[in-house]
Amino acid sequence: MENKIVEIITEPNKVYVGSVFKLKIKAIRYATYEELKPKTYNEVKSFSYKELGGM
C-alpha cells in the first residue's frame, strides 16, 4: 500500500537554514489496482477502513 500526502504543516510558518522546526504530515494509505488485482476477495475484504481511509 502507498501513502498519499494530503496536508503538510510546518511550525513556525517560516523556516530558516539551520533552524529547528516541527513538521506535521497527514497521509492517507491507499491500495492501487495493481496491488489489489492478484488478491482474492477475502484478502481485500480484510483491509480495514482505517488502513485505507486514514483517520
Buried (B, 14 or more C-beta within 10 A) or exposed (E): EEEEEEEEEEEEEEEEEEEEEEEEEEEBBBBEEEEEEEEEEEEEEEBEEEEEEBE
